[in-house]
Amino acid sequence: MKLNFCPKCGNKLEDNSFQCHSCGADLSSRLGPSSFKQEHLINEIIQASFLERITAWLIDIAIVLSVTIPLSFYVNFGYFYIYSYVYNSIIGFFYFWLLELLNKGRTIGKLILRLKTVNKDDFGKAKTSKLFLNNITKPTVFLFFDVLIGLLINYVQENKNNKIFRATQLLAEVIVIKEKKSSNQN
């Protein structure tokens, strides 16, 4: 069934909109067969760029370090570097994992840049176990190798639709997308 006006706010809709651009109402249940909805969603989704994702990670890791460095100085001053890395890995992992799990796929850095992590198949909320796997290397030195392997895989597969920047992201079957700006926000 084709909708010309939003049932929530009455705003005129663009052809085949799955969301009202005025009030943000979800119109996907009124678009018809699920294959059509999936095809329409794929055309509407914009993946986050590498630079956007690095910027969000830098914001997030600065937040984690603002907690772990003072903790390392206060608790274990004599072994600062060893404990700092341990605290950063543990606290950082829980920061990334729990925020994405409880905040609709968004950490504070992603929230600021209007990005979120979603399931790559249906663009819905990713499962707990997939978010766990996706975030395992983010606060560690292994992130460098994770990105290197992911970029290599992306280059070899020449995958234009789903840009995978990390190997754990590929294993977790998640992608990072841009959230649409609502037209009523100025």
Residue pairs with C-beta under 8 A, 6 or more apart in sequence:
1 30
1 32
2 15
2 16
3 13
3 17
3 27
3 30
4 12
4 13
5 11
5 12
5 13
6 13
6 20
6 22
6 23
6 25
6 27
7 25
7 27
8 20
8 23
8 25
9 20
9 22
9 23
9 25
11 20
11 21
11 22
11 23
13 20
13 21
13 27
14 21
16 31
16 40
17 27
18 26
18 27
18 28
18 31
18 37
18 40
18 41
18 44
19 25
19 26
19 27
19 28
19 180
20 27
21 182
21 183
22 182
22 183
22 184
23 182
23 184
24 182
24 184
28 37
28 41
31 37
31 40
38 122
41 122
41 123
42 161
44 180
45 123
45 177
46 177
46 178
47 162
47 163
47 175
47 176
47 177
47 178
48 56
48 113
48 115
48 176
48 177
48 178
50 163
50 165
52 113
52 115
52 178
53 115
53 165
53 176
55 109
55 113
56 107
56 109
56 110
56 112
56 113
56 115
57 109
57 138
58 109
59 108
59 109
59 112
59 113
60 95
60 96
60 107
60 108
60 109
60 110
60 138
61 92
61 139
63 95
63 108
63 109
64 88
64 91
64 92
64 95
64 139
65 88
67 91
68 84
68 87
68 88
68 91
68 92
69 84
71 87
71 91
72 80
72 83
72 84
72 87
73 80
75 83
76 82
76 83
88 139
88 140
89 139
89 140
91 139
92 138
92 139
92 140
93 135
93 136
93 138
93 139
93 140
95 107
95 139
96 107
96 135
96 138
96 139
97 131
97 132
97 135
99 106
99 107
99 108
100 106
100 107
100 110
100 117
100 126
100 131
100 134
100 135
101 128
101 131
103 111
104 116
104 125
105 116
105 117
105 118
105 125
105 126
105 131
106 115
106 116
106 117
110 116
110 117
110 176
114 178
114 179
114 181
115 176
115 177
115 178
115 179
116 176
116 177
116 179
117 126
117 131
117 134
117 174
117 175
117 176
118 124
118 125
118 126
118 174
118 175
118 176
118 177
119 125
119 126
119 127
119 130
119 173
119 174
120 162
120 173
120 174
120 175
121 173
123 175
123 177
126 134
126 172
126 174
130 172
130 173
130 174
131 172
131 174
133 168
133 171
133 172
134 166
134 168
134 169
134 172
134 174
135 168
136 168
137 143
137 145
137 146
137 166
137 168
143 166
146 166
146 167
146 168
147 165
147 166
149 166
149 167
150 164
150 165
150 166
150 167
150 168
150 169
150 170
151 165
153 164
153 167
153 170
154 163
154 164
154 165
162 175
163 175
164 170
164 175
169 175
169 176
